[in-house]
Amino acid sequence: MTLRAGIVGCGGISRSHAAAYDGLEDVALVAMCDINSDALNNRADEYDVSNRYTDYLEMFAHETLDIVSVCTHAPLHAPITIAAAQAGTHVLCEKPLSVDLETADQMLAACKEAGVHLAVSHQFRFTPLFRHAKSIIDAGKIGELRSIREVGKGREAGFELMEMGVHYFDEMDFFLGGVSWIQAHITYQGHDVTDADIMHSSELCKTDRRDNGIVAGDTMLVHIGGASGAYGIMELYPRQQRHGWMMGPHLLGSEGQLMIKPNPQTGIDEMWHCPFDVSFASHTPAWEQIELDTSAFIISGQAWKSRHTIWSAKNIRDAILDGNQPELGGHNALTSLECVSATYTSHFNGAKVQLPLKERNHPLVFS
């Protein structure tokens, strides 16, 4: 069986989704949609897709699709996903899943009622290096896992929380065996964030035009409590890019450390191991690179060594064909966005917030 795939939203991230469907066996990219005809035609020409639409409702009405990637700005994820579900189409949604839990719940309910999958594209956890890191941690190579640290790309924290923070929350969920609680502190221009500092993402971040709805803060320190007893630390703050984005986890155990970071020259992830739990300036044992055989990265004859969408697309493809739930489908799709809400709730309440959350409204919308 060959799955018929479509894409709504032909901006930058759509290239990764298009390449994913183009690189997967048993999937054919047959339709694309964007309100901007230039963006639509450029991407459709790139992947030789002839069925082109400027209205996603028209696309769902005319095409029989098995799966659609939703690659628009975040506020449009909900209406497009709900329309896809009503058309009987499985959904792979770009992150963040939505701008608040209330609309994300509506997305999930619509997909459940229609009997289709809703998965969010957090591709990091599916890559071979992340999978291998989890396996060697579980095997005790660094002793008992104690903490994970992530630092953002360097954009203002409120914006970054919705762009990279959701990836990091999913990463924490993966390595920590679930997220139990969040405790956060947020500042803006040197003072603790108040409701007067809430603004649209385009007002906070001038260097990225993506619409992430309303946000707050330029600096965040977020503590993440793991179900396993270990914890995570996320630091988001403005900074200049010096050696590539350098995003990736630093995992600290009782008997050693692991780090996954992109190589500054190639951008390809590397994993390094240190057999010591504390780092000294000159006396730490040498870090050793852990390399995987190239075969671990092969999909349909091609090596995919980056954190590419193909890894999350492969997971939902397999789930559809095998009749299983995607790993980040169902309620698991909500976890990273729930952590975003918990971050703001924790700051404004000045307290640790337990998950799952009962309150589903946007935490920055005060009645």
Secondary structure, DSSP 8 states (H G I E B T S, - for coil): --EEEEEE--STTHHHHHHHHHHSTTEEEEEEE-SSHHHHHHHHHHTT--EEES-HHHHHHH---SEEEE-S-GGGHHHHHHHHHHTT-EEEE-SSS-SSHHHHHHHHHHHHHHT--EEE---GGGSHHHHHHHHHHHTTTTSSEEEEEEE--SS-HHHHIIIIIHHHHHHHHHHHTSEEEEEEEEEETTEE--GGG-EEHHHH-SS------EE--SEEEEEEEETTS-EEEEEE-----SSS-----EEEETTEEEEEEE-TTT--EEEEEES-SS--TTTS---EEE---GGGGEETTEE--S--THHHHHHHHHHHHHT---TTBGGGGGHHHHHHHHHHHHHHHTS-EESS-S--S-TT---
